[in-house]
């Protein structure tokens, strides 16, 4: 089966963004939210795995509440910075029952086999242990999608510019199918006002969030197509700024407890 995402390009984009200055504002928001959720869980954790680590300071934060933390990342530069492994999450064979917490931030929306990734995470968690994380999903970047449709009208063909993303309603069933219990999913919508289409694209590049589809166009937009995209983006705004929406799916689930009683996650 042909793969949807280009894993090599995905890693290269993360490495490039790491070297030029990674834009963290959305991922930092997601990480802080996950840490707040962990605070309301009535459980202590001895060993955790962090999947996706564009900021080494995240490990220090985790280590204030977890005895030992390992990390991995799809990008070589980020993995090296935290002394972790560079991994492709759906081609990864982590040690069995090695962790009692796995936290995944901002990478799972671009894996080719999300169910397989969830199964790998389940195997590396001990019984009655927690998987929590955040990933891009739902109706993320609707204004960008509209701008790309305008560009395609100039080009005379519809091309795959923007990643498909999983809906919140589909995520809990995927976690259950992978063997997790009590999945919880909710949506955080961040709205960001941009002065121009160029500024949005610059942010996406700095977040390593530009097109890594295997079937992506190999040529850049023509000048006319780019102008059409910019005009469409501006027309969606108020004359000065255009508001773009980023949807982050937050999820939490437990591995089955086996002979021990299950521990529920308390939510406000």
Buried (B, 14 or more C-beta within 10 A) or exposed (E): EEEBBBBEBBBBBBBBBBEEEBBBEBBBBBBEBBBEBBEEBEBEBEBBBBBBBBBEEBBEBBEEBBEEBBBBBBBBBBBBBBEBBBBBBBEBEBEEEBBBBBBBBBBBBBBBBBEBBBBBBBBBBBBBBBBBBBBBBBBBBBBBEBBBBBBBBBBEEEBBBBBEBBEBEEBBEBBBEBBBBBBBBBBBEBEBEBEBBEBBBEBBBBBBBBBBBEEBBEEEBEEEBBBBBBBBBBEBBEEEBBEBBBBBBBBBBBBBEEEEEEBEBEEE
